[in-house]
Amino acid sequence: MSKDTPFANEKVMEEYLSSLLSDAVDPVEVTERTAKLLEQATVDLAPDDSAQSQQVEQSVVTPADEVIAHVNNSVDDTAKAPPGGVPLKPLEERLDNNFQALFFEVAGLTLAVPLITLGGIHNLGKIGPLFGKPSWFMGVMIHRDEKYNVVNTAQWVMPEKCDQSLEDQLHYQYLIMLSDSEWGLASEKLVNTVSLSKEDVKWRQVSAKRPWLAGMVKDKMCALLDVDELIVMLNNGLGSKDQVP
């Protein structure tokens, strides 16, 4: 992982994700604390930390073609986007005890999504921008006569860090489709598909904010996304810090 990315070491990443999982009363306080954590992450890595990070990356990354093939072949055709207005149970209750998840990277942050909630993966193609949309909406990509709404994942997940400097460094290559919706998350790198159990996850408190963040995969130091909650928010034009009406 490059020292120029927002998350230069595991400790900073863990503190950042833990701050998102916490149920803070004052959202301003969370923003300020998160900003400090992100600022710490820009400090240069020591040589041994850098070498260790590179070694971890090399040991877990699977060729993108293999990841795409596995995910697309594993897509559950019966998985449907949540109907509007229907309350959702926590992701922990909706998953089997053992499940597979796709791990991918955006701006140095590793994210995970359960395979049963995905609609497939496409190579990112030409995107046609639309006016009057939120800053995280990159535009529409047409693939085999289907129109997909492309989300700038870094801008959506961590808007407090996504300044012009970070935007200039982003190199999105893939579109990760959310269930059977028209929404897709732009991704820089596909890491791997991993088998997990519920015990591997530090789950979000039921009363906590950010319903899109289901929890944190403890050993991997990455955020586990609740795709159904995420679709609800995107359909309502909401960002990661907004509250679902």
Secondary structure, DSSP 8 states (H G I E B T S, - for coil): --TTSS--SHHHHHHHHHHHHS--S-HHHHHHHHHHHHHHTTS---HHHHHHHHHHHHHH---HHHHHHHHHHH--TT-----TT-----HHHHS-SEEEEEEEEETTEEEEEEGGGEEEEEE---EE--TT--TTEEEEEEETTEEEEEE-HHHHH-TTT--HHHHHH----EEEEETTSSEEEEESEEEEEEEEEGGGEEE--TT-S-TTEEEEETTTTEEEE-HHHHHHHHHTT--TTS---
